[in-house]
Amino acid sequence: MTLVSVIIPAYNAATFVQGAIDSVLAQTFQNFEIILVDDGSKDATRKAVEPYLLDSRLHYLYQENRGLPGARNSGAKVSRGEYLAFLDADDFFAPNALECMLSAFQSTDAQWLNVGVLKLEGQNRTVRHPKTPDGDLLLAILNDDFITRSPFYPRQEFFSVGMYDEEIRNREDWDINIRMIAAGKRFVNVDQPLYYYTRTEGSITTGNRRRLYSFTEMLLRKHHKRLADGGNKEAARLYAKNLWDLARRYFYEIRDPRKGFRCAWESFRYDPSLFRLVHPFIHRLEIARNRQ
């Protein structure tokens, strides 16, 4: 019977990791192993996990802090499953998640999946449906990460693209999604909310905006700039577009003019646009007009 390895990276997750584990134990598909990767937690994460170690399917692995991609990769390397499922410690799988995702692979020629997400914010519940944009998928993923959630991979497909990039500790999903599409890996949309997403302060996935923008810039230079420098004009345009958006965020959200000017200048170099040069002045005029 097919074995699925569920990898749960955890950092200071003592207060919520049991929910993630329980959601796996409650699956309709039961032939799984759970690999809990403790990424250098300083709280009682180990103690919270200990009662579950009586179940031989759960394995606890401690490592010095390497960030989310490093924790996921560590779990993948010691896993035994034909399929790998990734679940963050503050999130949950729907009860039929493993069964549905495995069925999607077995009934199609897909090499990875894009599934629906149920976003949990207090009492609010929002479902995000997976959709595939028209046109060139590589250009679409460079423009914006349209993949809703891809938590499940055949083992060989995950390793064939080099796993997660451990240098990119934020936006790591966008990075691997770009690489999967660039490698020509076929995906299928599973339009069911199989992944329940929560946002927990202090979790391994939560970071401040400065950190988020810094790794976004790293990703843009890794993929967009490389393609642009190779002569891809559409990639150059998307590189400029994303850098301009990043420049605005540096200016207006975290008040970092140095990084803002750097991204704005790089944007203009790759796609000269008079509108981009005058936009800040137009923006200020609109603000002044609205205040009158």
C-alpha positions as CSV (number, residue, x, y, z in Angstrom):
1,M,0.0,0.0,0.0
2,T,1.2,3.5,-0.8
3,L,3.0,5.2,2.0
4,V,2.6,9.0,2.5
5,S,5.2,10.9,4.5
6,V,3.7,13.9,6.3
7,I,6.4,16.4,7.2
8,I,5.5,19.0,9.9
9,P,8.2,21.7,10.5
10,A,7.8,23.3,13.9
11,Y,9.4,26.3,15.6
12,N,8.2,27.3,19.1
13,A,5.0,25.5,18.3
14,A,4.1,24.0,21.7
15,T,0.7,25.8,21.9
16,F,-0.6,24.6,18.5
17,V,1.4,21.7,17.0
18,Q,-0.9,19.1,18.5
19,G,-3.7,20.4,16.3
20,A,-1.7,19.8,13.2
21,I,-0.7,16.3,14.4
22,D,-4.4,15.5,15.3
23,S,-5.5,16.5,11.8
24,V,-3.2,13.9,10.3
25,L,-4.2,11.2,12.7
26,A,-7.8,11.8,11.8
27,Q,-7.2,11.2,8.0
28,T,-9.5,8.9,6.1
29,F,-6.3,7.6,4.5
30,Q,-4.2,6.0,7.3
31,N,-1.1,4.6,5.7
32,F,1.2,7.5,6.6
33,E,4.2,8.4,8.7
34,I,4.6,11.8,10.4
35,I,8.0,13.4,10.6
36,L,8.0,16.3,13.1
37,V,11.0,18.5,12.5
38,D,11.7,20.7,15.5
39,D,13.7,23.6,14.0
40,G,15.5,24.7,17.1
41,S,12.5,25.5,19.3
42,K,13.2,27.3,22.6
43,D,9.8,26.4,24.1
44,A,8.1,23.2,25.1
45,T,7.5,21.9,21.6
46,R,9.2,18.6,22.4
47,K,7.1,18.1,25.5
48,A,3.9,18.8,23.5
49,V,4.9,16.1,21.0
50,E,6.0,13.4,23.5
51,P,2.5,11.9,24.0
52,Y,2.2,11.2,20.3
53,L,5.5,9.3,20.2
54,L,3.7,6.2,21.5
55,D,2.4,6.0,17.9
56,S,5.2,4.3,16.0
57,R,4.2,6.3,12.9
58,L,5.3,9.6,14.4
59,H,9.0,10.4,14.4
60,Y,10.6,13.4,16.1
61,L,13.7,15.1,14.7
62,Y,15.4,18.0,16.4
63,Q,17.9,20.3,14.5
64,E,19.5,23.7,15.0
65,N,17.4,26.4,13.5
66,R,17.6,26.4,9.7
67,G,14.3,28.1,8.8
68,L,11.2,26.6,7.2
69,P,12.8,25.4,3.9
70,G,15.6,23.7,5.8
71,A,13.2,22.0,8.2
72,R,11.0,20.8,5.3
73,N,14.1,19.4,3.5
74,S,15.4,17.7,6.6
75,G,12.0,15.9,6.9
76,A,12.0,14.9,3.3
77,K,15.5,13.5,3.4
78,V,14.7,11.0,6.3
79,S,11.2,10.2,5.0
80,R,10.3,6.8,3.4
81,G,7.1,7.6,1.6
82,E,6.4,7.5,-2.1
83,Y,4.6,10.8,-1.6
84,L,5.5,13.8,0.5
85,A,2.9,16.0,2.2
86,F,4.0,19.2,3.9
87,L,1.9,20.7,6.8
88,D,2.9,23.7,8.8
89,A,2.6,23.3,12.6
90,D,-0.1,25.9,13.0
91,D,-2.2,24.6,10.1
92,F,-4.4,21.6,9.5
93,F,-5.4,19.1,6.8
94,A,-9.0,18.5,6.0
95,P,-10.0,14.9,7.1
96,N,-10.0,13.6,3.5
97,A,-6.9,15.6,2.4
98,L,-4.4,12.8,1.9
99,E,-7.0,10.5,0.3
100,C,-8.1,13.2,-2.2
101,M,-4.6,14.3,-3.1
102,L,-3.4,10.8,-3.6
103,S,-6.5,10.0,-5.7
104,A,-5.7,13.0,-7.9
105,F,-2.3,11.7,-8.7
106,Q,-3.5,8.2,-9.3
107,S,-6.3,9.3,-11.7
108,T,-4.2,11.8,-13.7
109,D,-0.8,12.3,-15.2
110,A,-0.1,15.2,-12.8
111,Q,3.3,15.6,-11.2
112,W,2.2,18.1,-8.6
113,L,-1.0,19.6,-7.2
114,N,-2.7,22.9,-6.6
115,V,-5.4,22.6,-3.9
116,G,-8.1,24.8,-2.4
117,V,-7.4,26.5,1.0
118,L,-9.7,27.3,3.9
119,K,-8.3,30.4,5.6
120,L,-9.1,30.6,9.3
121,E,-9.0,34.1,10.9
122,G,-10.8,34.1,14.2
123,Q,-14.5,33.3,13.5
124,N,-14.0,34.2,9.8
125,R,-13.8,31.4,7.2
126,T,-12.7,32.1,3.6
127,V,-12.2,29.6,0.9
128,R,-9.6,30.2,-1.8
129,H,-10.2,28.2,-5.0
130,P,-7.3,27.1,-7.2
131,K,-7.4,28.5,-10.8
132,T,-5.1,28.2,-13.8
133,P,-4.5,31.5,-15.7
134,D,-4.6,31.5,-19.5
135,G,-1.5,31.8,-21.6
136,D,2.1,31.1,-20.8
137,L,2.3,29.6,-17.3
138,L,5.9,30.5,-16.7
139,L,5.1,34.2,-17.3
140,A,2.0,33.9,-15.2
141,I,3.9,32.5,-12.2
142,L,6.6,35.1,-12.7
143,N,4.0,37.8,-12.6
144,D,2.4,36.5,-9.4
145,D,2.3,33.3,-7.4
146,F,-1.1,32.0,-8.6
147,I,-0.7,28.6,-6.9
148,T,-3.1,28.5,-4.0
149,R,-1.3,25.7,-2.1
150,S,0.8,22.8,-3.2
151,P,1.4,20.7,-0.1
152,F,1.8,17.2,-1.8
153,Y,4.4,15.9,-4.1
154,P,5.5,12.5,-5.6
155,R,8.9,11.9,-4.0
156,Q,10.9,11.8,-7.2
157,E,9.3,15.0,-8.5
158,F,10.2,17.0,-5.3
159,F,13.8,15.9,-5.3
160,S,14.2,16.3,-9.1
161,V,13.8,20.1,-8.8
162,G,16.2,20.4,-5.9
163,M,13.8,20.5,-2.9
164,Y,13.2,23.9,-1.2
165,D,15.9,26.6,-1.6
166,E,17.2,27.0,2.0
167,E,18.6,30.4,1.1
168,I,15.1,31.8,0.5
169,R,13.5,31.6,4.0
170,N,10.4,33.4,2.9
171,R,8.5,33.2,-0.4
172,E,9.9,29.6,-0.5
173,D,6.6,28.4,-2.0
174,W,6.7,30.9,-4.8
175,D,10.3,29.8,-5.5
176,I,9.5,26.1,-5.8
177,N,6.4,26.8,-7.8
178,I,8.4,28.8,-10.3
179,R,10.9,25.9,-10.6
180,M,8.2,23.3,-11.0
181,I,6.6,25.2,-13.9
182,A,10.0,26.1,-15.4
183,A,10.8,22.3,-15.4
184,G,7.6,21.5,-17.3
185,K,6.0,19.6,-14.4
186,R,2.3,19.1,-15.1
187,F,-0.1,20.0,-12.2
188,V,-3.8,19.5,-11.6
189,N,-6.2,21.7,-9.6
190,V,-8.1,20.0,-6.8
191,D,-10.9,22.4,-6.2
192,Q,-11.6,21.4,-2.6
193,P,-10.4,23.2,0.6
194,L,-8.0,20.4,1.7
195,Y,-5.5,22.7,3.5
196,Y,-6.7,24.8,6.4
197,Y,-4.4,27.8,6.9
198,T,-4.1,29.9,10.0
199,R,-1.7,32.7,10.9
200,T,0.0,32.3,14.2
201,E,2.4,35.0,15.6
202,G,5.7,33.3,16.5
203,S,5.2,30.4,14.2
204,I,7.9,29.3,11.8
205,T,6.1,30.9,8.8
206,T,5.3,34.2,10.4
207,G,7.8,37.0,9.7
208,N,7.8,40.8,9.5
209,R,7.3,42.8,6.3
210,R,10.9,43.8,6.1
211,R,12.0,40.2,6.1
212,L,9.3,39.3,3.6
213,Y,10.3,42.0,1.2
214,S,14.0,41.2,1.5
215,F,13.4,37.6,0.5
216,T,11.0,38.7,-2.3
217,E,13.8,40.8,-3.7
218,M,16.2,37.8,-3.5
219,L,13.7,35.6,-5.4
220,L,13.2,38.3,-8.1
221,R,16.9,38.4,-8.7
222,K,17.2,34.6,-8.7
223,H,14.5,34.0,-11.3
224,H,13.2,37.2,-13.0
225,K,16.6,38.9,-13.4
226,R,18.3,35.7,-14.7
227,L,15.7,35.3,-17.4
228,A,15.7,39.1,-18.2
229,D,19.5,39.1,-18.5
230,G,19.2,36.1,-20.9
231,G,17.2,38.2,-23.3
232,N,13.6,37.4,-22.3
233,K,11.8,40.7,-22.8
234,E,8.6,39.6,-21.0
235,A,10.6,38.4,-18.0
236,A,12.3,41.8,-18.0
237,R,9.0,43.6,-18.0
238,L,7.7,41.4,-15.1
239,Y,11.0,41.9,-13.3
240,A,10.6,45.7,-13.6
241,K,6.9,45.5,-12.6
242,N,7.5,43.4,-9.4
243,L,10.5,45.6,-8.4
244,W,8.4,48.7,-8.8
245,D,5.8,47.2,-6.5
246,L,8.5,46.3,-4.1
247,A,9.9,49.8,-4.2
248,R,6.6,51.2,-3.3
249,R,6.3,48.9,-0.4
250,Y,9.7,49.8,0.9
251,F,8.8,53.5,0.6
252,Y,5.3,53.6,2.0
253,E,5.1,50.6,4.3
254,I,8.4,50.3,6.1
255,R,9.9,53.7,5.3
256,D,13.1,52.5,3.8
257,P,14.0,54.9,1.0
258,R,17.4,53.4,0.4
259,K,16.0,50.0,-0.6
260,G,13.0,51.8,-2.3
261,F,15.3,53.8,-4.5
262,R,17.4,50.8,-5.3
263,C,14.4,48.7,-6.5
264,A,12.9,51.7,-8.3
265,W,16.1,52.4,-10.2
266,E,16.6,48.7,-11.1
267,S,13.0,48.6,-12.3
268,F,13.5,51.6,-14.6
269,R,16.7,50.1,-16.0
270,Y,14.9,46.9,-17.1
271,D,11.8,48.6,-18.4
272,P,12.1,52.4,-18.8
273,S,8.8,54.0,-18.1
274,L,8.0,57.7,-17.8
275,F,4.9,56.8,-15.8
276,R,7.0,55.1,-13.2
277,L,9.1,58.2,-12.8
278,V,6.2,60.6,-12.4
279,H,3.9,58.2,-10.5
280,P,5.1,59.2,-7.0
281,F,4.4,62.8,-7.8
282,I,0.9,61.9,-9.2
283,H,0.3,59.9,-6.1
284,R,1.1,62.8,-3.8
285,L,-1.1,65.1,-5.8
286,E,-4.0,62.7,-5.5
287,I,-3.5,62.5,-1.7
288,A,-3.4,66.3,-1.4
289,R,-6.5,66.7,-3.6
290,N,-8.4,64.2,-1.5
291,R,-7.5,66.1,1.7
292,Q,-8.9,69.3,0.3
